[in-house]
Amino acid sequence: MLKNSPYSHGPGIKELPSSGLRGPLTPLQQRFYQTHLREKSHPEHLLYHGLRELPSPFLLPDLEPALELLKESVASEKKILLFGDRDCDGVSSTSLLGGFLKKIHRGELILKVSNEEDYGLSPAALDFVKKQKPDLLITLDFGTTNHVQIDELASLGIKVIVLDHHEIPERIPACFLVSPKRPDSQYPNEKICTAVLALKLIQAYLYSSLEEYNLGTWIGDGNSLFSGYLIYRGKLVFQGERQEVESKFSFPICEAHYSFTSEYPEREWFYQEFLKYPAILEQYLQNFDLAAVGTVSDMMPLFGENRIIVKEGCKILSKLYRKETRHREGLFQLLSLMELSEKHVTSKDLGWGLGPMINSAGRMNSTEVALNLLLEENPERAKTGAKELQKLNEERRERTKRNLFKVDGFLKRKQERTQKAVLFCYEPDFEPGVSGIVATRLVEEYKKPVLFITPDHGHAKGSIRSYGKENVLNLLKKAESIFFQYGGHKEAGGFSLSIDRIPELAKVIFEHADSWLEEEQKQAILDSTSSLVSLEPTELGAKIFHELSVFEPFGHENPVPLYSIKGAKIYHTKPMTDGKHVRFRILGAPETIQCLIWNRGKDFLDLLSKTGSLDLWGSLEESTFRSKTSLQFVVNYFQEAEN
C-alpha cells in the first residue's frame, strides 16, 4: 500500500480537464498532479489540452510582416539564405524551415549552419552572407544582438528576418525580429525555442494559403444570440455585440459553425480552421517532430505549450519509427540506429538520444552532416549520413572523456579554484567543441556555476553553466568588454575571446562572483533527497510506471517522478566498469526490476558494507536492449537508513 506522501493535501482532484484522462485519478496520479500544482502558478501548466490550446503564431511580434516578406520572396523566386546556429535547436529549426521551403520555393535556396565560426553574425559569418548576396537572409537561433551587422547588410540591400529566442538587448536590430521575449510581444509564452518559432512561421504560411486568411470569423460566446468574438488572422480583434462589427471593420466576415470550449477563442479557432483541411493539417503536424527535438534539447520547460508540442512530436516520431510515415528519411534512419522501445518514442529519447547526436555534429565542427541528414530524402544516402553522425557522436564522447580527465588533473594542481564561488577552468591542452558538456558535468560534480574554456582556431571559446536559478548572462556582462562575442540563456551561455585575455577574464569573474550570486538572490535548492511518494519494494513495478506515464512528456520543469524506498535490503550486487557503476536487487521487489547506481558505485558499496539497509531515491525507466524492453530502478540518491 502507498504510504502517505508529504504532498497529500486537501480533498484532491477527481479528474484532469481535457488531459486525456477519464474518471477519477488514482491516489498516485492525484498526488503527482497536486505536487505540480503547488509548484506552478497556473493549473494549466500540467494539463494536456492538445492542439486546440496552442497559441496563435500571429501573436508573435513581426510575424505577419516577416510572413509577407517571405511569401513575396517565394513568389518572386528570389535568392533566400537560411543561416542557423550549430546547436541542436539551430540545426532543427534550419532543417525544419528549409525542408518546408524546398517544397515551395523555385528560386535559389541556400541552407547554412554555423560550423567553425563564432556564434552569431561573426566576421566570418558576415563575410559568408556578403559573398552569397541573398535577397533575403533568415537567421535562426541567433541575430538578436547583431544590430550592427544587420544594419550593414541592410545597406547592401539584403533584407533580414531573425527567428530567435535569446535575451533581448537594449537595442534590437532593424529587421523583422520574431522573438517571444520582445517587450512588445503579445505571445503568452516566452520560453519557446527557435525550432518552435520555425514551426509557427510554417503554420502561419500554411494558413495564409487558405481563403479564410482574408476573412474575419465571428464566434458566438454563448451568453446571448448576438454577443461573441471576432477573430482575424489569428488574433482576437473584437469582443462584444455583433451589430458593432460591421461599422468597425472593412474585411469580410463569416460566421463560425462551431462553438469553442477554451478561454482563448483565437486558439480554438486555429484548431477548427485547420481541421477543415486534412492535407494542410497533416503538413503542419509532421513538423512537430523537429520542434519537439529542439524543445527538449534546448531545455525548454515542459509545461503548457511546450508540453503539447513535445507530446505531439513524440507521436509523429513514433509513427516515423514504426514506418507509418516516411516524411523525414534522415530522421528515420537516425531513429533506426537507436535502441528504442517498439511502441513509442519518449521525451527521454529526444533528450538522451536524438538531441545529443544532432548536437555532436556542431561540437565536432561538422554541423553540415546533421543538417544534410535531416534534409535527406534518399534512403541509402540517409543511412550513410546517419552512420556518419553516429560516428561523430562517438568521437564527441571520447573527446568529452579526455577533457574530463584533463580537467581533473588541472583541478588537482589548482585546488584553490574549487574553493571559489565560480569554477573557472582553462588549460592550453583542453580540446574544443565539447565545452558545454564538460561545464555541465563539472556543475553536477562541484555544485556551483562553471566556466570552461578551450583554445579554438587561434583564440578561445568557452561555455558557462548555472547551478541554481542564477542568470549567468549577468555575470558575463560584467566582462563584456573582454569578449569578441557572448550570449545564450539565463542557465547557459557561450563566449569567445583572445587567448591572451583569459587571465583578465578570470580576474573579473573572481572579483564579481560572490556579489553576483548575492545579487541574483538565488532560490534555495530543494533537498535532493525529497521524494514525491514513498513505496514499499513490492510496489516497484510496471503498474506504478504506467500510472504516471500519462503525465509524459517529462523534462525541464516537469521532472520524472521520484520515488523513495526506506530501509531497503540490498542483495546480489554486481559492480560494473571497475566499480564505477553497480547493479543490484532489492529484497521484496519484483525480480523483473533491475536496480542501478551510475557513477557512485564505490560510495554505494562502501556505505552498504557498514549498514544492513539503505534509504533510496530514484526513478523508474524503460530500458531497451536487443529489441527487448524492461523496467529498471535508477537510484539517484542514497543514505544510511533512518531508524
N, C-alpha and C positions, 0 to 999 in steps of 0.2 A: 504494500500500500504506500502511496506517496506520502512522505512526511510533510508537515506544514512548512510552507515557504515563507520567508520573511516578507515576500511581496504580496501575500494573500491579504486582501483588504476589501471591505465593502461587500455589497450583495453580488457583485460580479456582472459581467456582460453575457447575455444569453446568446447573442448572435452577432456576427460581424456583418454590417450592412454592405451589400454589393461586393463581398470579399471572395465569393465563390464557395463559401461555407453555408450549409443549410442546417437548421436545427440548432439545439443548444451546444455550446462549446464543451469539450471535455475539461475536467479540472486543470490539466496541464496546459491546454491551449489557453484557457482563461487566465491563468497566472502569467503565462508568457505575454499575452496581449496587454494585461494590466501593467506589467513591468515597463513596456514601451510607452504606455500612456502616461506613466509617471515621469518618464524621461523626456517626452516630447510635449511641445506646447499645443499641438493640434492633433486630435484623434485620427484625422485622415492620413497622417504620416504613415501609418502601418496598413491602412485599408487598401485593398486592391480593387479599384473601381473599373479598371480596364480602359480601353481606348477612348471611351466617352469622357474620360476625365483628363485627357491630355490638353494642355493649354494651346490656344491658337498661335501659330507661328507669327501672325501679323501683329502680335503684341510686342514683338522684339523691335527695338529701335533700328531704323534704317532698313528693315527687312523689305518693305514694299518698294522703295526706290532701288534697292540692290537687286530685287527680283526683276524690275522693269529694265534695268541696265543689262542684266544677264540675258533676258529674253530678246532684247534688241540686238545684243551681240551674237546670239544664236541665229536670229532671223537674218542678220546681215552677213553671216558666215565670217565673222571677224576672228582674229587670232586671240585665243584665250590661253593664259598660263595659270595653272593651279600650282601653288608652291606651299607645301606643308612642312610642319616640324618633323623631326626624326623620331619622336617617341610614338608609342602605340596609338595615342589619340590623334596625333598628326597624320600618321600613315592611314589610320582607319578613316578619318574624315576626308583625306585627299582621295583615297580609292573609292569611297562612298560617292562623293560628288563627281569625281572623274568618271566612274563607271556609268553614272546616270547620263552625264553629258556626252559620253562616247556614243550613246544610243540616239541622240537627237541632234548633235552638232555636226554639220558638214564642213565647217571651216577647220583651220588648224587648231589642234588642241594639244598643249604640252603639259605633261604631268611631272612634277618635280618634288622631291622631298629633300630636306637638308641632309647633308652627309658629313663632310669634314668641316663645313662652315660653322662659324659661331651661331648661337641662337638668334633668330630673328633676321631682319634685313641687314646683316653684317656687310662689310665691304665686299666680300667675295660673293655673297648672295645678291647684292645690289648690282654688281658687275654682270652677273649671270642674267638678271632681268633686263638690263640695258642692252645686252647683246642679242637677246631674243626679240626685243622690241614688240611686245604684245600690245594689242589694243586694250585688252582688259587683263589685269592681274588680280587673282583672288588668293589671298594668303589665308592659311588655315592653321590655327593654334599659335599664331604669333602675329605681330603687326600693331598691336595696341600702343606700344611705346615707341614706334618708329615714325613719329610725325616728321622728323627732318628728312628722312629718306623718301617718305611718301610724297612730301612736297616737291622733292627733286624729280620724282617720277612724273608727277602731275605737270611739271614744267616741260616735260618731254612729250606730253600728250598721252600718257598712259593712265587710264582710269583704274581705280583700285577699289576692291571690296575686301574688307577684313572680316573673317569669321574667327572670333577669339573669345576666350572666357577668362583671361587673366586679369589681374588687378588693374584698375583704371588710374592712369597718372593724372597729374594736374592739367596737362594739355594732351588732348587726343588728336589723332591725325585728321587731316582734311580729306576724308574719303567717306564711303559708306561703311561705318563700323557697326557690325551686327554683334552686339555683346549684351548678355543679360545683366552685366554688372554696371552698365552705364547708369548714372543717376536719373536720367530721364526715361529709363526703361519701364514699361508697363507690364513686363513679363513677370509672373508671380514667383518664379524660381530662379535665383541667380547661380545656383550650384549645378549647372549642367555643363557637360564637356563639349568640345568642338565637334565631335562626331555627331552629337545630338543637334547642334546648330546646322550641320550639313543636312541631317535628316529633315529639319524644319524647313530649310530652303527648298529641298526636293518636294516636300509636302505642299508648300505654297506654290511651287512651279506646276505641280500636277493639278492643283485646284484651279490655278489661273487659266488652264487649258479648257475648262468647262464653261458652258454658257452662264452658269449660275454666278460666275465670278463678278459679273457686272450687274447682278441683281441684288436687291435687298431682300431679306427674308423676315416676314412678320410671324412671331410665335406668341400665341396667347399664353398668358400666365396662369389661367385657371381661376383668377379672382373674379372676373366678370367676362361678359361676351366681348368687350371692347378694349380691355387693358392687356398689355403684353410688352414684348421686346422686339426691337428691330436690330437685326444683325446684318452687317455689310463688310465683306472682305475680311471675315474672321474677327470682327470687333463688334462689341455691343455699342451701338451709336445712339440708341434712344430707348427709354423706358417710360411708359405712360399710356395715354389713351390713343387708340388707333386713329381717331379723327385728326389728331395733330400732326400726323406723319406726313401727309400729302403736302402740307404747306412748308414743311421744314426741309424736305429732301427732294432732289430732282431726279434721282435714279429710279428706274422701275422697281416695283416691289411685288413679290409673290407671297402667297400665304403658305405657311408650313402645314403639311398634312400629318403631323405627328406632335406629340406633347413631349416635354422634356422632364427629366427627373432630377437633375443636379441643380445646384445653386449657381452654376456658371453656364448660362444658356449658350454662349458662343462655343463652348467646348462640345456640348451636346449637339449643337448644330453641325459642327465639322464632322462629327462621327456619323450623323444621319446623312449628310451630303455625300460622303464617300461610300456609304452603303449602297447608294443608288447606282454606283458604277463599279461592279466587281473587279473588272480588269484594272482600273485605276487603284482600287483598294489593295489589290494583290501587289502591284508595283510599289506602293507605299510600304506595305508590311514587310516585304522582302528586305528592305533597307534597315530594319530593326536589328539585324544580326550584327553589323559592324558598329551601329550606335551603341548596342549593349556591350560589345568588346571595349570600346572607347570609354564608356561609363565606368565599368569595373576596373579597368587598368589604370584609369586616372583617379581612382579612389573617390568618386563622387558619392555622396551619402545616399544609401539605398532606401529611401522612403519617398512617398509621393510619386511624382512623375518619373524619377529615375527607377523606382521600383517597377513601375508599369513597363518602361522601356526594356529593362533587363529581363523581365518575365516574358514579354512578347519576343524579345530577341532570342532567348533560350528556346522558345517554341520553334522559331524558324531554324535555328541551328540544329535542333533535334531532328527536324524534318530533313534538313540537308544531310545530316549524318546517316539517317536511315534511307537515303536516296529517294525520298518522297518529292524532293525538288532538287534541281541541279543549277540553280540560278547563279551560283558563285563557285566555279570549278576549283579555283585555287584554295579557297577556304575548305571545300570538301576534302581535298587531298591532305590538307593540314590536319583536319579532324581525324582522318583515317590513320594518321601516324600516332595518334594519342590513344592511351588506354582509357576508354570511356565506357560507361555503362551503356548497354544496348538500348536502354529505354529512353534516356534523356540526357541533355546537356544542361549543366547547372552553372550557377554563378561562380562556383569554385573552379570549374573547368576553364572559365574565362580568366579568372584572376591568377590561377596557378599553371595554366597550360597555354591557351591561345595568346593571352596578353604578353607573357614573358618571351614567347617565341617571336612574336612580331617585334617586340622591343629590342630583341637581341640583334637584329639587323642594324639598327641605328647605333647601338653600342659598339658594334664591330666595324663601323664605317662602311656598311654595305646596305644602306637603307633601301636602295632600289630593288634589292632582292625581295623584300617584303612587299613593296608597292607593286612590283610586276606580278608577283604571285597572286595578290588579291584581285588583280585585274585580268588574270589569265583565264581564257575560256577553253583552250585546247587541253584535253585530259593528260596527254603524255608530257607536254611542257609543264603543266601544273604539277604533275607528280615529281618531275625533276626539280622544279622550283621548291616544292615542299621539303624535299630531302636536303636541298642546299640550305634552306632556312633552319632545318633541324640541326644540321652540322654547325651552323653559326651559333645556334643556341648552346650546343655542347662546348664550343670554343669559349663562349661567354662565361659559362660555368667554370671552366678551367682558369680563365683569367681572374674571375672573382676569387677563386680559391687561392691563387698566387698572391693577389693583393691582400687578402685577409692574413695570409702567412707573413707577408712583409710588414703589414701594419702592426701585427702582434710583436714582432721584433723591434719595430720603431718605438712602440709604447713601453716596452721593457727597458729600452735605453733612456727614454724620456718619461719616466713615471710621473713627473710633476705635471705633465699635460693632463693626466687623468684626474687631477685634483681641481682643475679649473671648472667654471660653470658651464663652459662650452668646450667640447673636444675638437682640437684643431690638428689636422694631420696632413703633412706634406713631406715627401721624400722624392729625390730625383729618379729613383728606380720604380716608383709606383707606375702601374700601367693604365693608360687611358681607356675610356669607353664604358667603364662599369662603376664610376664614382658614386652614382645614386644608390646602386645596390649595396656597395660596401658601406656607405654612410648609413643606410637603413639598418644593416646588420650591427654596426657599431652603436647605433642608438639603442637597439634591443639589448646589447651587452652592457653598455655603460650607463643606460638610463638618463641620458642628457642629450641636448642638441649637438649635432656633429657637422663639422666642415671637413670634407675630404677632397684633396686637390692633387692633380697629377699633371706632369708635363704633357703637352699635346701640340705637335707640329710647331715647335719654336716658341710657344707661350704656354700658359697654364689654364686648365679648365677645372672647375670644381662643382661640387654639389653640397647643399646644406639641407638637413632634415631636422624637423622638430621632434621633441619627445612628448610634449603635452599639448596644450592649447596655444602655445606661443606662436606669434607671427614672425617667421624667420625673415621675411622681406624687410621688416622694420630694422632688423639687425644689419642686413646687407646695406640698407640705405645709409647707415652711418659711415659706410666705407665706399659710397658710390663713386667718389672721385678717383678711386684706385682702379675700378673695373673698366674694361672695354665695354662690356655689357653685363647686365644681370636681370633676372626676372623669375617668374614662376608663380607658385601659390603660397598661401599662408603656411602650409605644412611642409612645402618642399620647393627649393629654388635652385637655380644654376647660375654660374657666372664664369667670366673669363678675364684674365689679366696677364700682364707681363710677369715672367718668372722672377725678375729681379725685384718686384714689388711685393712678393709673398711675405717677407719679414714685416713690411709695413702693414700689410693686411692683418697679420697675426697680432701686431701691437694694438691696432684699432679694435679688433674683436675682443681681445682680453681686457682692454680698458673699459669697454661698454657692456660686456656680457652680463655682469651682475645687475647693473642698473636696468638693462634691457629686460631681463627676466622679471624684475620687480615692476617695471612699467607695464608689462604685459598682463600683470595680475593673473598669472596662470592659475587656472582652476585646479583644485586638488584632484589628483588622480585617484580613481576608485581603487579600493583594496583589491589587488589582483586575485585574492582568494575568495572574493564574494561569489556566490553562485545563485543561479536562478532558482533551482529546486534541488533538494536532496533526495537521492534514490537509494533503495535497497539494491544490492547486487543482482537479485533475481529480476529486477525490473529493467535492467540494462539490456535493451534489445530492440528488435525491429518495430515493435508496437510504439514505443516512445519516439523512435526516429521518425516514423511515418506520421504520427500525430502532429509533430511540429514542422514537418516539411511543407505544410500548407502555407507557412509564413515565408517561404522562399520568395525572391532571392535574398540570400544573406550576403552581407558585405559591410562596407564602411558605414557606420552609424546604425546598422541593423545586424548586429553580430550573430554568429552561430550560437544557439543555446548552450549554456554552460551548466553542466551537472556536477554534483558533488556526491561522493560516496565516503561516508565517515567510517573509520575503523576497518578499512578494507584489509582482508587477509590475502597476502600475495604469495603465489606459488608458481612454479615452473618458469622461472626467469631464464631468459636466453639473451646474453649480450650480443650486440652486433657492432661491426666496424670497430674492433678493439675496445669495446665497452662504451663507445660514444652514444649508442642507442641501445635500448633494451625492449625486448618483447616479454610479456608475462601474462599471467591469468589471475583472476580474482575469484576467490572461493565463493561459490553461490551463484556466480554469473553464468549465463549460458555458455557452453563450450564453443559455440559458433562465434563468440565475440573475442577477437584478438585485441589485447591491450598493448599500447606502445608509449614509450618515452623517447622523444627526439632530443639529441644534443646534450642531455644531462644524465646520461646513463650512469656515469661513475658516482655522481652525487646521490642518485636514487639508490644504487646498490649499497653505498656506504651507510646511508640512513637506514636502509632495510636491515642491515646486519646488526643494528643496535636496538631494534624495536620489533615487536611482533606484528604491528599493524600500522597502517598509514591512512591519513585523510587525503583523498584525491579530488582534483577538479579537472574536468576535461570535457571534450565534445565527441559526439558520435559522427563518424564519417563513413561514406561508402568508399570502398577500395576495389578497383578492377584490375585483375592480373590475368593475362591469357584468356580474356573474354569471360572470366568468372568474377562476379561481383559479391563482395562480402562486407559486413559491418565491422568497424574497429573503433575502440575507445581510445582516443588520443589524449593523454594526460598532459595538461599544461602546467599544473602546479601540484605540489605535494608537500606534506609535512608530517611530523610525528603525530599520531592520533591523539586527540584531546580526550582526557578522561571524562 
